[in-house]
């Protein structure tokens, strides 16, 4: 029987034997080829998890931003952390430095920050100066953390019976375009991009988002494609996804889209226009988040792995019902 004491004793003897071995004997143990690992053997899958996916755990006091980093790195094996600003408990320099250190320790990159409550167009009781100050602060944070894309909703909130399809007034639209141009210019000069998301308000209507993209027309501007977030039918969503693909800087992929049999084709729309960003899953239920997020991640990973292996039009390979199974 191998006890812990015997294991330690035998291990010690093994170490002593190696220490006593002649140089020629040790040479026999050395590998014939001592070249370094081929780091270009394969490319890591460009997947991530949006931290809003754990808003239930956050609300229950069972997760914070640092726990989220641990979850990304060690539970899901990711090299990314897609951030929702609702997980920032503070935004002062000292706190952001801690966030930076935590990312560096875990070797995580941040493809995106979604900055809620910092929308461009004020509405209701919003203080325009405070919104601008928040936007400017998140631009500084984005630069400090080295992110890829910073999302600000266009706004405004639809109040007083207004509907998304109504769009913006001319005055609102001019203000939104001007501000996005300013933010995009600063972002571009600092190595990242800023822009809008398919995320409520007029930007959830393709006709208005298209108008916004064309009006801003800046290399530092882009959009986060929240799959399935467009107003309209399923078919209209597919058409809109294809139409905006070349402007997409980041993605959020909810549960129902991960469950869609057409998921490979929908994601391939981005791949086919040369998209180099991340495919990020977003979960909304607030329940059983660890497991349900993992289920979504697995679907997206399966698609990207399928691409690497030559499959592009289906999540699961077709099986010939008449084929014989051999062992």
C-alpha positions as CSV (number, residue, x, y, z in Angstrom):
1,X,0.0,0.0,0.0
2,X,1.3,3.5,-0.9
3,X,1.0,5.8,2.0
4,X,1.8,9.5,1.9
5,X,5.0,8.7,3.9
6,X,6.1,6.0,1.5
7,X,5.4,8.3,-1.5
8,X,7.5,11.1,0.0
9,X,10.3,8.6,0.9
10,X,10.3,7.0,-2.6
11,X,10.3,10.4,-4.2
12,X,13.2,11.5,-2.1
13,X,15.2,8.5,-3.2
14,X,14.3,9.3,-6.8
15,X,15.7,12.8,-6.4
16,X,18.8,11.5,-4.8
17,X,19.4,9.0,-7.6
18,X,19.1,11.8,-10.2
19,X,21.5,14.0,-8.2
20,X,24.1,11.1,-8.1
21,X,23.8,10.3,-11.8
22,X,26.8,11.0,-14.1
23,X,26.6,13.8,-16.7
24,X,26.4,11.2,-19.5
25,X,23.4,9.5,-17.8
26,X,21.6,12.8,-17.4
27,X,22.3,13.6,-21.0
28,X,20.3,10.5,-21.9
29,X,17.3,12.0,-20.1
30,X,17.4,15.3,-22.0
31,X,15.0,15.7,-25.0
32,X,16.7,15.5,-28.4
33,X,15.0,18.7,-29.6
34,X,15.1,21.6,-27.3
35,X,13.4,24.1,-29.5
36,X,10.6,26.3,-28.1
37,X,6.9,25.7,-28.4
38,X,5.4,26.6,-31.7
39,X,3.1,29.4,-30.6
40,X,1.6,29.7,-34.1
41,X,0.3,26.2,-34.1
42,X,-3.2,27.4,-33.6
43,X,-5.1,30.6,-32.9
44,X,-7.1,31.0,-29.6
45,X,-10.8,31.2,-30.1
46,X,-12.0,34.8,-30.0
47,X,-14.7,34.3,-27.4
48,X,-15.6,36.3,-24.3
49,X,-18.3,36.6,-21.7
50,X,-20.1,39.9,-21.0
51,X,-20.0,40.6,-17.2
52,X,-23.7,41.6,-17.2
53,X,-24.3,37.9,-17.5
54,X,-23.7,37.6,-13.8
55,X,-25.9,40.5,-12.7
56,X,-27.9,38.1,-10.5
57,X,-24.8,37.1,-8.5
58,X,-23.7,40.7,-8.4
59,X,-27.0,41.8,-6.9
60,X,-26.9,38.9,-4.4
61,X,-23.4,40.1,-3.2
62,X,-21.9,36.8,-4.6
63,X,-19.6,38.3,-7.3
64,X,-17.6,41.4,-7.9
65,X,-15.4,42.5,-10.8
66,X,-12.3,40.6,-9.4
67,X,-14.3,37.4,-8.9
68,X,-15.5,37.9,-12.5
69,X,-11.9,37.9,-13.7
70,X,-11.3,34.6,-11.8
71,X,-14.4,33.1,-13.4
72,X,-13.3,34.1,-16.9
73,X,-9.8,32.8,-16.5
74,X,-10.1,29.7,-14.4
75,X,-13.7,28.5,-14.7
76,X,-14.1,29.1,-18.5
77,X,-10.5,29.2,-19.6
78,X,-10.8,32.5,-21.3
79,X,-8.1,35.2,-22.1
80,X,-10.7,37.9,-22.2
81,X,-13.0,39.9,-19.8
82,X,-15.9,41.8,-21.5
83,X,-17.0,44.5,-19.0
84,X,-20.3,46.1,-18.1
85,X,-19.7,49.2,-16.1
86,X,-22.3,48.1,-13.5
87,X,-19.5,45.9,-12.1
88,X,-17.2,48.9,-11.4
89,X,-17.8,49.7,-7.7
90,X,-15.8,52.9,-8.2
91,X,-14.2,54.8,-11.0
92,X,-11.4,56.7,-9.3
93,X,-7.8,56.1,-10.4
94,X,-6.8,54.0,-7.4
95,X,-9.6,51.5,-8.0
96,X,-9.0,51.4,-11.8
97,X,-5.3,50.7,-11.1
98,X,-6.4,47.7,-9.0
99,X,-8.6,46.5,-11.9
100,X,-5.6,46.9,-14.3
101,X,-3.4,44.9,-12.0
102,X,-5.9,42.2,-11.7
103,X,-6.2,41.9,-15.4
104,X,-2.5,41.9,-15.8
105,X,-2.0,39.2,-13.2
106,X,-4.5,36.9,-15.0
107,X,-3.3,38.0,-18.5
108,X,-6.8,39.0,-19.6
109,X,-7.6,41.5,-22.3
110,X,-10.7,43.7,-22.3
111,X,-12.4,43.7,-25.8
112,X,-15.2,46.0,-24.6
113,X,-16.7,48.2,-21.9
114,X,-20.4,48.8,-22.1
115,X,-20.9,52.1,-20.3
116,X,-24.5,52.2,-19.1
117,X,-25.9,55.5,-17.6
118,X,-23.5,57.5,-19.8
119,X,-25.7,57.8,-22.9
120,X,-25.2,60.6,-25.4
121,X,-28.6,62.3,-25.6
122,X,-30.1,63.4,-22.3
123,X,-33.8,62.9,-21.5
124,X,-36.1,63.5,-18.6
125,X,-34.1,64.5,-15.5
126,X,-30.7,63.7,-17.0
127,X,-28.0,66.3,-16.3
128,X,-26.2,66.8,-19.7
129,X,-22.9,67.9,-18.0
130,X,-22.8,64.8,-15.8
131,X,-23.4,62.6,-18.8
132,X,-20.5,64.3,-20.6
133,X,-18.3,63.9,-17.5
134,X,-19.1,60.2,-17.3
135,X,-18.3,59.7,-21.0
136,X,-15.0,61.5,-20.6
137,X,-14.1,59.4,-17.5
138,X,-14.9,56.1,-19.3
139,X,-12.7,57.3,-22.2
140,X,-9.8,57.6,-19.7
141,X,-10.6,54.2,-18.2
142,X,-10.7,52.6,-21.6
143,X,-7.3,54.0,-22.4
144,X,-5.9,52.8,-19.0
145,X,-7.2,49.3,-19.4
146,X,-6.2,49.0,-23.1
147,X,-9.7,48.0,-24.3
148,X,-10.8,47.5,-27.9
149,X,-14.3,49.1,-28.0
150,X,-16.2,51.5,-25.7
151,X,-20.0,51.5,-26.0
152,X,-22.2,54.5,-25.2
153,X,-25.9,54.2,-25.9
154,X,-27.1,56.9,-28.2
155,X,-30.3,57.7,-26.2
156,X,-32.6,59.3,-25.5
157,X,-34.9,57.1,-23.3
158,X,-38.2,56.9,-25.0
159,X,-40.4,59.1,-22.8
160,X,-43.9,60.7,-23.2
161,X,-45.2,58.1,-25.6
162,X,-42.3,58.2,-28.0
163,X,-41.5,55.0,-29.9
164,X,-38.2,53.7,-31.1
165,X,-39.3,53.8,-34.7
166,X,-40.1,57.5,-34.3
167,X,-36.3,58.1,-34.3
168,X,-34.6,61.4,-33.3
169,X,-35.6,64.9,-33.8
170,X,-33.2,66.9,-36.1
171,X,-31.8,68.7,-33.1
172,X,-31.2,65.4,-31.2
173,X,-29.6,63.8,-34.2
174,X,-27.2,66.6,-34.8
175,X,-26.1,66.6,-31.2
176,X,-25.7,62.8,-31.1
177,X,-23.6,62.8,-34.3
178,X,-21.4,65.6,-33.1
179,X,-20.7,64.0,-29.8
180,X,-20.0,60.6,-31.3
181,X,-17.5,62.2,-33.7
182,X,-15.7,63.8,-30.8
183,X,-15.5,60.5,-28.8
184,X,-14.5,58.5,-31.9
185,X,-11.7,60.9,-32.7
186,X,-10.3,60.7,-29.1
187,X,-10.6,56.9,-29.1
188,X,-8.9,56.6,-32.5
189,X,-6.0,58.7,-31.4
190,X,-5.6,56.4,-28.3
191,X,-5.8,53.0,-30.1
192,X,-9.4,51.9,-29.6
193,X,-12.9,52.7,-30.9
194,X,-16.1,54.1,-29.5
195,X,-19.7,53.9,-30.6
196,X,-23.2,52.7,-30.2
197,X,-25.0,49.4,-29.6
198,X,-28.2,47.8,-31.0
199,X,-29.6,48.3,-27.5
200,X,-33.0,50.1,-27.2
201,X,-34.0,53.5,-28.4
202,X,-33.8,54.4,-32.1
203,X,-30.6,52.4,-32.5
204,X,-32.7,49.2,-32.2
205,X,-34.2,50.2,-35.6
206,X,-32.0,49.5,-38.5
207,X,-33.1,52.5,-40.5
208,X,-32.0,54.8,-37.7
209,X,-28.7,53.0,-36.9
210,X,-27.8,53.1,-40.6
211,X,-28.5,56.8,-40.7
212,X,-26.3,57.3,-37.6
213,X,-23.4,55.2,-39.0
214,X,-23.3,57.1,-42.2
215,X,-23.5,60.5,-40.5
216,X,-20.7,59.9,-38.0
217,X,-18.5,58.4,-40.7
218,X,-15.3,58.2,-38.6
219,X,-12.7,55.4,-38.5
220,X,-12.8,55.5,-34.7
221,X,-16.6,54.8,-34.6
222,X,-18.2,51.5,-34.7
223,X,-21.1,49.5,-33.2
224,X,-21.7,46.6,-30.9
225,X,-24.0,44.2,-32.6
226,X,-26.4,42.8,-30.0
227,X,-27.7,39.9,-32.0
228,X,-31.5,39.7,-32.2
229,X,-31.8,43.2,-30.8
230,X,-33.4,44.9,-33.8
231,X,-37.0,45.9,-33.9
232,X,-38.8,43.7,-36.4
233,X,-39.2,40.1,-37.4
234,X,-36.6,37.3,-37.3
235,X,-36.0,37.8,-41.1
236,X,-35.6,41.5,-40.6
237,X,-33.0,40.9,-37.9
238,X,-31.0,38.7,-40.2
239,X,-31.1,41.3,-42.9
240,X,-30.0,44.0,-40.5
241,X,-27.1,41.9,-39.1
242,X,-25.8,41.4,-42.7
243,X,-26.2,45.1,-43.6
244,X,-24.2,46.4,-40.6
245,X,-21.6,43.7,-40.4
246,X,-18.7,45.7,-41.7
247,X,-19.2,48.3,-39.0
248,X,-19.3,45.9,-36.1
249,X,-16.5,46.2,-33.5
250,X,-17.9,43.9,-30.8
251,X,-20.8,41.5,-30.3
252,X,-23.3,40.4,-27.6
253,X,-24.9,37.1,-28.2
254,X,-28.0,36.3,-26.0
255,X,-29.4,32.9,-25.1
256,X,-32.0,32.7,-27.9
257,X,-29.5,33.4,-30.6
258,X,-27.1,30.8,-29.2
259,X,-30.0,28.3,-29.4
260,X,-30.7,29.3,-33.0
261,X,-29.9,26.5,-35.4
262,X,-28.7,29.3,-37.8
263,X,-26.1,30.5,-35.2
264,X,-23.1,29.4,-37.5
265,X,-24.5,31.3,-40.4
266,X,-25.3,34.4,-38.3
267,X,-21.8,34.6,-36.9
268,X,-20.3,33.8,-40.3
269,X,-21.8,37.1,-41.6
270,X,-19.1,38.8,-39.5
271,X,-16.3,36.4,-40.3
272,X,-17.0,36.9,-44.1
273,X,-16.4,40.6,-43.9
274,X,-13.1,40.2,-42.1
275,X,-14.4,40.8,-38.5
276,X,-11.4,40.6,-36.1
277,X,-13.3,41.2,-32.8
278,X,-14.6,38.9,-30.2
279,X,-17.8,36.8,-30.1
280,X,-19.1,37.6,-26.6
281,X,-22.0,35.8,-24.9
282,X,-24.5,37.7,-22.8
283,X,-26.9,36.0,-20.4
284,X,-30.0,37.8,-19.0
285,X,-32.0,35.5,-16.7
286,X,-30.2,36.3,-13.4
287,X,-30.6,32.6,-12.5
288,X,-28.1,29.6,-12.5
289,X,-25.7,31.9,-14.3
290,X,-22.5,29.9,-14.1
291,X,-24.0,26.9,-15.9
292,X,-26.2,28.8,-18.4
293,X,-23.3,31.0,-19.4
294,X,-21.2,27.9,-19.9
295,X,-23.9,26.5,-22.2
296,X,-23.9,29.6,-24.3
297,X,-20.1,29.7,-24.4
298,X,-20.0,26.1,-25.6
299,X,-22.3,26.8,-28.5
300,X,-20.2,29.7,-29.7
301,X,-16.9,27.8,-29.2
302,X,-18.4,24.9,-31.2
303,X,-19.1,27.3,-34.1
304,X,-15.6,28.8,-34.1
305,X,-14.0,25.4,-33.7
306,X,-16.1,24.1,-36.6
307,X,-14.8,26.9,-38.8
308,X,-11.2,25.9,-38.0
309,X,-12.0,22.4,-39.1
310,X,-13.7,23.4,-42.3
311,X,-17.4,23.5,-41.3
312,X,-19.2,26.7,-41.7
313,X,-22.9,26.2,-42.3
314,X,-24.1,24.0,-39.4
315,X,-23.4,23.6,-35.7
316,X,-23.6,19.8,-35.7
317,X,-22.3,17.7,-38.6
318,X,-24.9,15.7,-40.5
319,X,-24.9,12.0,-39.9
320,X,-25.9,9.5,-42.5
321,X,-28.7,7.4,-40.9
322,X,-27.6,4.5,-43.1
323,X,-24.0,4.6,-42.2
324,X,-22.6,1.7,-40.3
325,X,-21.0,2.3,-36.9
326,X,-17.6,0.7,-36.6
327,X,-15.5,0.2,-33.5
